[in-house]
Amino acid sequence: MNKEEISAAIEAILFASGTPVETERIAAALGLDTATVTDCAGELIDTYEKEKRGVRIIRLNKSLQMCSDKQYGAYVRKVMDMKKNTPLSNAAMEVLAVVAYNQPVTKAFVEQIRGVDCSGVMTSLCQKGLVEEKGRLELPGRPLLYGTTDHFLRCFGIETLEGLPPIEQKKEDTEEEAEDEA
């Protein structure tokens, strides 16, 4: 297979899937190593961006997905009679931030950080596909653990959780650390 055929095969797989597909899975299907698939996918991503097409290929963790360019989202919503996504509330953003930066976490951990009940917000985030159950903690009562999803990464335009912006420390915290070091 030459590079054009590999790129065309990757494009066909992503188009047909409609959901994120792991790079390793694509490589296995094509009988190639993941480095070759990653390289060809990178060129394909660049081609889509240079040619200003209505669709994009995006990276999500170790997966790839084909999706529409957000620039044309309004037109897509009109044709598909989709409602515009409503923005998340401040409470939802706070809970999402706690989960994203500390995952996997329990609901009790999030409530301890925020100081208020977050059952409704957590349920809403799960329904929106931004947060999902990741298992259970090995403690009495076996509380559920929550973490973010690939949909979360897609919505916030980041490839991996390492793409999250760093947490800013309060000025007081940095002053205390400076005093402790002195």
Disulfide bonds with the S-S distance in Angstrom:
none
